[in-house]
Amino acid sequence: MEVPKPQIPTFLPTKVEPQMATTGQRFGNLILDGFAIWILQAIFIGLLHSAASEIGFGWVWFNLLTPAVYYIVMETTFGKTFGKYVTKTKVLKADGSELDFGTVVVRTIIRFIPFDALSFFFYGARPAGWHDQWSKTKVVEDK
């Protein structure tokens, strides 16, 4: 009589979808990133004030470029900003893949639409702002 071999269950590991960031985390990102941008602007004003005055570089452009450069550099390089490091969140494409440069640029341009910064408040406990929806990205918890 032959002894049956034990059956070892086989399974493929399932991919666990990360949780969407909460409204509180998103609000924290907004405040902390605003503070980080303000600090960068203060540093650049100190360094570039005389040079900017001499070449006629307008302060309006300065105030637009600083946040744009901040978001593009941080999200392209790290997938997160200073605020997202603190709140333990990160940005991914809607399909869960990592961001690419073009997606980050689109996401950043959309941020300049009036009230976009507050648009995540309109979508419930696990929000997505306009810059998330229109660029096909999502902010998720990063454990």
N, C-alpha and C positions, 0 to 999 in steps of 0.2 A: 504494500500500500504506500502510495506516494504522499508525502506531506505537502499540503498546499503552501505556496509561498505567501508570506504576508503581503497584503495590499497596502501600498504606501500611497496615500492620496496625493495627487499632483494638482497643482493650481498655479496659475500665473498671478504674480502680485498685481494688485489693482492700483491704479494711479489715484491718489487722494487729491481731490480738488481743494485748493486753498479757499478759506473763507474770505468773503468780500470784507473790506475794511468797514468799520462802523462809522456813523455820523460823527461821533466823538473823535475818532482817529483822524477822520478827514478834516475836521475843524482844527485839531491840533496841528496837522500838517500845514494848513493855511496860515495859522498864527506863527508857527516856528519858521516856516519858509519866508514869510514876510519879514520876520526879524533878521534872518540870515541875509536877505537881500538888502535890507536897510543897513546892516553892518558893512556889507560889500560896497554899497554906494558911499558910505561915510569914508571908507578907506580910499576909494577911487577919487573922491572929491579932493581929499587931502593930497593925493599924488598927482592928479591931473588938472587941478583947478587952473593954474596959470597956462598950461599947454592948451587946454580946451578953450580958454578965452582968446588965445592968440590965433588959433586956427578957425575960430567961429563955430565950434562944435556946440550945437544947442543943447541946453539942459533937458529939453523935452526928449530929444533922441537918447540922451544919456539915461534918462529915467525909463525909457522903453527897452534899451539894449541890455541894461544890467539884469533885469529879471529873465529876459530871453536867453542870454548867455548862461545864466545860472541854471535854468531848467534844462537847457540843451546839453550842457556839459555834465551835469549831475545825472540826469536820467539816461543819457547815452552811455556814460562811463560805468555807472553803478546800478542803474535801474531804480534808483531812489534818490531822494533829496535829503538834506539835513533833517527836515521834519519827519520824513518817512523812517530815517534811522531811529529817531527817538520814539516814534509811535509803533515801531516794528511792523511796518508795511512796505510794500514795494509795488512797482508798476509792471504789468505784463500785457502782452497783446490779449485780445479777447479769447483767442484759442489756447492761451496758456503759455505761449512761447515768449522768448525774451524780446525786448524792444530792439528796433533798428533805428538808424539815424533819421530816416524819412518820417517814420511814425512819431518820433519825438518832436521833430520840427512841426508837423501838423498839430500835434497836441499842444505845443507851446504857442503857436499862432492863435489857436482857438481861445487860449487863456485871456487874450486881449479883448474879447467880446465883453461888453459891459454886463455885469452881474454873473459872469461865468463862475467866479470864485465862490459864489453862494449857491450855484445851481444844484449842488449835491444835496442841499437841504430839502429839495422838492421831491425826493424819490424814496423816502422811507428809511428804515433802520440800516439797511445795507445799500448806501447810495452810490450813484454814478453821476458825475457832473457832465456837463456838455462836452468838456474836453476829453472825457472818457468815452462817451457815447459816439461822438462824431469821429474820433480817431480810432475807434474800435480797440480800446484798451480798458483795463480794469485795475483798480488798486485793491490789493489783497493783503491779508495778514502774512507776515514773514516770520515764522517761528524758528 
